[in-house]
């Protein structure tokens, strides 16, 4: 079957929602064509024209609700699946008009897509209640990748770090990731906190996650953090903001602090370091859960099942 995917910012990529699209392209049993260029209206309209007038697919999968306004147009020819990767109108960097646009686009997509999924179980429940329709929970995932501990150690030496360190990393810098909380905690932490952003060397980044004493996840809003899954896969203890989306995945196997409260984050960090053996055991248990429940091959099989159900019921 021929399936088109809309919504990629960069393809292929291991960052954010693009990681999901990349995994679908890699593991789906169907032939996947990816339209990239998310965030530019001109590119989106070109992609729409191409999909509607130039080529033919069996189904279209749209990622991100902030561009879900394309769904009713795509429905002119195709069955459409919509996947939510979060609620952008809850991110602080956007102004009033942008948030109104995001809410309208979400409403259009939720009302018109044949099938809707969410990478967050709590957000899936919220969407289902708000829009009075079935929403499927299909999470993000991880897979086994090369981990380069040698390059990671070299990177640490270049940064002037010897011995234990705390890691804070993000795929790209955007407001709402909690960087200001990290700056405040750094002033009081006895162990150095390394901030890494936009690192393209995956093996080195994963090596840093594995070597870190603790990984910090201080975001104000997340659907399902890829950094969370990657750090958990490496078996490193995690301290996360107490978002429901974080707690659903991490359960009792991580430490939590009150979202936006740097003092609480510092206190949790102190507690984890004081009780490190206990949290290291929790991290090992979490790693087994991530491997079994959140591997990309299994996740993509869930998408394939949804594709098949739609393709079997074409009218």
C-alpha positions in Angstrom: 0.0 0.0 0.0 1.1 3.6 -0.7 0.9 5.9 2.3 1.9 9.6 2.4 3.0 11.2 5.6 2.6 15.0 6.2 4.2 17.0 9.1 7.9 16.3 9.0 10.1 19.2 9.9 13.3 17.3 9.0 13.5 13.8 7.5 15.1 11.6 8.5 15.7 12.7 12.1 15.8 11.3 15.6 14.4 14.5 17.2 10.9 15.1 18.6 8.0 14.1 16.3 10.3 13.6 13.3 11.6 10.5 15.1 8.2 8.9 14.9 7.9 9.7 11.2 11.4 8.3 10.6 10.5 5.1 12.4 7.3 4.6 10.5 9.3 5.0 7.2 11.8 2.4 8.5 9.6 -0.2 10.0 6.2 0.0 8.3 5.2 -2.9 6.1 3.7 -0.4 3.7 5.5 1.9 1.3 5.8 5.3 3.0 6.4 8.6 1.2 7.3 11.5 3.5 6.5 15.2 2.7 8.8 17.5 4.8 8.8 21.2 5.2 6.5 21.6 8.2 6.1 25.2 9.4 6.0 26.9 6.0 2.6 27.5 4.4 4.0 27.6 0.9 5.6 24.2 1.3 2.5 22.8 2.8 0.3 24.0 -0.1 2.8 22.6 -2.6 2.7 19.3 -0.8 -1.1 19.4 -0.8 -1.2 20.1 -4.5 1.2 17.2 -5.2 -0.7 14.7 -3.1 -4.1 15.8 -4.5 -3.4 16.4 -8.2 0.0 14.7 -9.1 0.2 11.4 -7.4 -2.1 8.8 -5.8 -1.9 7.2 -2.4 -4.1 4.8 -0.5 -4.0 6.7 2.7 -2.5 9.9 4.3 -1.0 10.2 7.8 -0.8 13.7 9.1 1.4 14.5 12.1 0.9 17.5 14.4 -2.4 19.2 15.1 -1.0 22.6 14.3 -1.2 21.7 10.6 -4.4 19.6 11.0 -6.3 22.1 8.9 -5.0 20.1 5.9 -7.1 17.1 6.9 -10.5 18.1 5.3 -8.6 18.9 2.1 -6.9 15.6 2.0 -10.2 13.9 2.7 -11.3 14.9 -0.7 -9.4 12.0 -2.0 -8.1 9.9 0.9 -8.7 8.3 4.2 -6.7 10.3 6.8 -5.1 9.5 10.1 -4.1 12.4 12.4 -1.5 12.1 15.1 -1.1 14.6 17.9 2.4 15.2 19.3 1.3 17.7 21.9 -0.7 20.9 22.4 1.3 23.8 21.0 -1.2 26.4 22.4 0.0 25.5 25.9 3.6 26.4 25.1 4.5 29.7 26.5 6.5 31.1 23.6 3.4 31.5 21.4 1.3 34.7 21.4 -2.5 35.0 21.5 -3.1 34.8 17.8 -0.8 31.8 17.3 -2.6 30.0 20.1 -6.0 30.7 18.6 -4.7 29.4 15.2 -3.4 26.2 16.9 -6.7 25.6 18.7 -8.7 26.1 15.5 -6.4 23.8 13.5 -6.7 21.1 16.2 -10.5 21.4 16.2 -10.6 21.0 12.4 -8.3 17.9 12.5 -10.1 16.2 15.4 -13.5 16.7 13.8 -12.6 15.6 10.3 -9.8 12.9 10.5 -11.0 9.3 10.0 -8.7 8.1 12.8 -7.0 10.2 15.6 -4.0 9.1 17.7 -2.0 10.7 20.4 1.6 9.9 21.6 0.5 10.9 25.2 -2.0 8.7 27.2 -3.2 11.6 29.4 -3.6 13.9 26.3 -5.4 11.0 24.5 -7.9 10.9 27.4 -8.3 14.6 27.3 -8.9 14.7 23.5 -11.4 11.9 23.7 -13.4 13.7 26.4 -13.3 17.0 24.7 -14.1 16.0 21.2 -16.4 13.0 22.0 -14.7 10.6 19.7 -12.3 7.7 19.9 -8.7 8.6 20.1 -6.0 5.9 20.0 -2.9 6.0 22.2 0.2 5.1 20.2 3.4 6.3 22.0 6.8 7.3 20.8 9.5 4.7 20.9 13.3 4.0 21.0 15.6 1.4 19.4 19.0 0.1 20.0 21.6 2.6 18.7 25.4 2.9 18.9 26.7 4.4 22.1 30.1 5.9 22.0 31.5 6.2 25.5 35.0 7.2 24.3 33.7 10.3 22.4 31.5 11.1 25.3 34.4 11.1 27.7 36.4 13.3 25.3 33.5 15.7 25.1 33.4 15.9 28.9 37.1 16.6 29.1 36.7 19.4 26.5 34.0 20.8 28.7 36.3 20.7 31.7 34.2 18.0 33.6 36.0 15.4 35.6 34.1 12.8 37.5 30.4 12.8 38.2 28.0 15.1 36.3 24.3 15.8 35.8 22.9 16.0 32.3 20.3 18.4 30.8 19.8 18.0 27.1 17.3 19.0 24.4 17.0 18.4 20.7 16.5 22.1 19.9 16.2 25.2 22.1 12.7 26.4 22.6 10.9 28.1 25.4 9.3 25.9 28.0 12.1 23.4 28.3 13.1 24.7 31.7 16.5 26.1 31.0 16.0 28.9 33.5 15.4 26.3 36.2 18.7 24.6 35.3 20.6 27.9 35.5 19.3 28.4 39.1 20.0 24.9 40.2 23.6 25.1 38.7 24.3 27.9 41.2 23.7 25.6 44.1 24.6 22.1 42.9 27.8 20.5 44.1 28.0 18.3 41.1 28.5 20.0 37.7 25.4 20.2 35.4 26.2 19.8 31.7 23.8 21.4 29.3 23.8 20.0 25.8 21.6 21.1 22.9 21.3 20.4 19.2 24.0 17.7 19.3 24.0 15.9 16.0 26.4 13.1 17.0 23.8 10.6 18.3 26.4 8.1 19.6 28.2 10.7 21.7 24.9 12.1 23.0 23.7 8.6 24.1 27.2 8.1 25.6 26.7 11.2 27.7 23.3 9.9 28.8 24.8 6.6 29.9 27.7 8.3 31.8 25.6 10.9 33.5 24.8 10.5 37.2 21.3 11.8 36.6 19.3 13.2 33.6 17.1 16.2 34.3 13.7 16.7 32.4 12.4 20.1 33.6 10.0 20.9 30.7 6.7 22.8 31.4 4.8 20.9 28.7 5.5 17.5 27.0 3.4 14.9 25.1 6.1 12.2 25.2 9.7 13.3 25.5 12.2 11.5 23.3 15.0 12.5 25.7 13.0 10.8 28.5 12.8 7.6 26.5 16.4 7.7 25.4 17.7 8.4 29.0 15.5 5.6 30.3 16.9 3.2 27.7 20.4 3.9 28.9 19.4 3.0 32.5 20.2 6.4 33.9 18.2 7.8 36.9 15.7 10.6 35.8 14.3 13.6 37.6 11.3 14.9 35.7 8.7 17.7 36.1 5.5 16.2 37.5 3.6 16.3 34.2 1.0 13.6 33.8 2.6 12.6 30.5 5.9 12.0 32.2 4.4 10.1 35.2 2.4 7.8 33.0 5.6 6.4 31.4 8.0 6.7 34.3 5.6 5.6 37.0 7.4 5.0 40.3 10.8 4.5 38.6 11.8 8.2 38.6 11.9 11.3 40.9 9.5 14.2 40.3 9.5 17.9 41.1 6.8 20.5 41.0 6.8 21.9 37.4 8.4 25.3 37.3 9.8 25.2 40.8 13.6 25.2 40.8 13.9 24.9 44.6 11.9 21.7 44.5 14.0 20.4 41.6 17.2 21.1 43.6 15.7 19.3 46.6 14.8 16.3 44.5 18.3 16.2 43.0 19.8 16.3 46.5 17.5 13.4 47.6 18.3 11.3 44.5 22.1 11.7 45.0 21.7 10.9 48.7 19.7 7.7 47.9 21.5 6.9 44.6 21.6 3.1 44.9 17.8 3.0 45.2 17.2 5.3 42.2 19.7 3.3 40.1 17.7 0.2 40.8 14.6 2.0 39.7 16.3 3.1 36.5 17.2 -0.5 35.7 13.6 -1.6 36.1 12.5 1.3 34.0 14.9 0.3 31.2 13.3 -3.1 31.0 9.9 -1.5 30.7 11.0 0.9 27.9 12.6 -2.0 25.9 9.5 -4.1 26.1 6.7 -1.5 25.7 8.3 1.4 23.8 10.4 -0.1 21.1 9.9 1.4 17.6 9.1 -1.9 15.8 6.2 -2.6 18.2 5.0 1.0 18.0 5.0 1.0 14.2 3.0 -2.3 14.2 0.3 -0.4 16.0 0.2 2.2 13.2 0.2 -0.5 10.6 -2.9 -2.1 12.3 -4.6 1.3 12.1 -3.6 1.7 8.4 -4.9 -1.8 7.6 -8.2 -1.1 9.4 -8.8 2.0 7.3 -7.7 0.4 4.1 -10.0 -2.5 4.7 -12.9 -0.2 5.1 -12.5 2.1 2.2 -15.8 3.4 0.7 
